[in-house]
Amino acid sequence: MRIGELADEAGVSTKTVRYYESIGILAEPCRTDSGYRDYEPDSVERLRFIRDAQSTGLSLSEIQSVLELKDAGSRSCEHTTSLLDQHLAEIDQQLATLHQARDELLTLAQRARSLDPTACTDPNRCQVIGEARLHRDAT
């Protein structure tokens, strides 16, 4: 099949197909006598797998490592599980950081509501932010 057909069936762009070939995650196909790429039907499944794996958060290099195991005839489940566990740990850390930031913003917003706007006389600073720094330095 030609590159446009492959891209359509896999749900990616032709530019994506060419890029994947250039980085080696998708093998370069044979060429027709007129120079057109001629893909095997299993290329569709490989592209769909790459697309689906990316949607889980795996990087192309991680996906390539999984595919290299598969291409070598090895099982990849343990390796894939390890990659997913790493991503879960990263997301958990990001969530913890976001929760901490949210708590700090909530405290700041509550404190801001209790401040007297007429007391904000510094032409270079907002008392809400200044109060937050003073409060943070005191703890």
C-alpha positions as CSV (number, residue, x, y, z in Angstrom):
1,M,0.0,0.0,0.0
2,R,1.1,3.6,-0.6
3,I,2.0,6.1,2.2
4,G,-1.3,7.9,2.0
5,E,-3.3,4.7,2.4
6,L,-1.1,3.6,5.3
7,A,-1.4,6.9,7.0
8,D,-5.2,7.0,6.6
9,E,-5.7,3.4,7.9
10,A,-3.4,4.0,10.9
11,G,-4.8,7.4,11.8
12,V,-1.6,9.4,11.4
13,S,-0.3,11.9,8.8
14,T,2.1,11.0,6.0
15,K,4.6,13.4,7.6
16,T,4.4,11.2,10.7
17,V,5.0,8.1,8.7
18,R,8.1,9.7,7.1
19,Y,9.4,10.9,10.4
20,Y,9.0,7.4,12.0
21,E,11.0,6.0,9.1
22,S,13.7,8.6,9.5
23,I,14.2,7.7,13.2
24,G,14.0,3.9,12.6
25,I,10.8,3.1,14.5
26,L,9.1,2.1,11.3
27,A,11.2,0.2,8.7
28,E,11.6,1.8,5.3
29,P,9.5,0.0,2.8
30,C,10.4,-1.4,-0.5
31,R,10.0,1.0,-3.4
32,T,8.0,0.5,-6.6
33,D,9.7,0.8,-9.9
34,S,8.4,4.4,-10.1
35,G,9.9,5.1,-6.6
36,Y,6.8,5.1,-4.5
37,R,6.9,3.6,-1.0
38,D,5.1,0.2,-0.9
39,Y,4.2,-0.8,2.6
40,E,3.3,-4.2,3.9
41,P,-0.1,-4.6,5.6
42,D,1.5,-5.1,9.1
43,S,2.8,-1.6,8.9
44,V,-0.7,-0.4,9.8
45,E,-0.7,-2.3,13.1
46,R,2.8,-1.1,13.9
47,L,1.7,2.5,13.4
48,R,-1.4,2.0,15.4
49,F,0.6,0.5,18.2
50,I,3.0,3.5,18.1
51,R,0.1,6.0,18.2
52,D,-1.6,4.1,21.0
53,A,1.6,3.8,23.0
54,Q,2.2,7.6,22.6
55,S,-1.3,8.3,24.0
56,T,-0.3,6.5,27.2
57,G,2.6,8.9,27.7
58,L,5.4,6.7,26.4
59,S,8.1,8.5,24.4
60,L,9.1,7.4,21.0
61,S,12.4,6.1,22.3
62,E,10.6,4.1,24.9
63,I,8.2,2.8,22.3
64,Q,11.1,1.9,20.1
65,S,12.7,-0.1,23.0
66,V,9.5,-2.1,23.3
67,L,9.4,-2.7,19.5
68,E,13.0,-3.7,19.4
69,L,12.3,-6.4,21.9
70,K,9.3,-7.5,19.9
71,D,11.3,-7.5,16.6
72,A,13.9,-9.7,18.3
73,G,11.2,-12.2,19.2
74,S,11.3,-11.4,22.9
75,R,8.4,-10.7,25.2
76,S,8.1,-7.1,26.2
77,C,5.5,-7.1,28.9
78,E,8.0,-6.8,31.8
79,H,9.9,-4.0,30.1
80,T,6.6,-2.2,29.2
81,T,5.3,-2.6,32.8
82,S,8.6,-1.0,34.0
83,L,8.2,1.9,31.7
84,L,4.6,2.4,32.7
85,D,5.5,2.2,36.4
86,Q,8.1,5.0,35.9
87,H,5.5,7.2,34.2
88,L,3.1,6.5,37.1
89,A,5.7,7.6,39.6
90,E,6.4,10.7,37.6
91,I,2.7,11.6,37.5
92,D,2.3,10.9,41.2
93,Q,5.2,13.4,41.9
94,Q,3.6,15.9,39.6
95,L,0.3,15.5,41.3
96,A,1.9,16.0,44.7
97,T,3.6,19.2,43.5
98,L,0.3,20.4,42.0
99,H,-1.5,19.7,45.3
100,Q,1.1,21.6,47.2
101,A,0.9,24.5,44.8
102,R,-2.9,24.5,45.0
103,D,-2.8,24.5,48.8
104,E,-0.4,27.5,48.8
105,L,-2.6,29.4,46.3
106,L,-5.7,28.6,48.3
107,T,-4.0,30.0,51.5
108,L,-2.8,33.0,49.6
109,A,-6.3,33.7,48.1
110,Q,-7.9,33.3,51.6
111,R,-5.4,35.7,53.1
112,A,-5.9,38.2,50.2
113,R,-9.6,38.3,50.9
114,S,-8.9,39.4,54.5
115,L,-6.5,42.2,53.6
116,D,-7.6,45.9,53.4
117,P,-7.1,47.1,49.8
118,T,-6.6,50.7,51.2
119,A,-3.6,49.5,53.1
120,C,-1.8,48.6,49.8
121,T,0.4,51.7,49.4
122,D,3.6,50.3,48.0
123,P,3.8,51.5,44.4
124,N,6.0,48.5,43.4
125,R,4.4,45.6,45.2
126,C,1.0,44.1,45.8
127,Q,0.4,43.5,49.5
128,V,-1.1,40.0,48.7
129,I,2.2,38.8,47.3
130,G,4.3,40.6,49.9
131,E,2.2,39.1,52.7
132,A,2.6,35.7,51.2
133,R,6.4,36.0,51.3
134,L,6.4,37.3,54.8
135,H,4.1,34.4,55.9
136,R,6.3,31.9,54.1
137,D,9.5,33.3,55.6
138,A,8.0,33.2,59.1
139,T,7.2,29.4,58.9
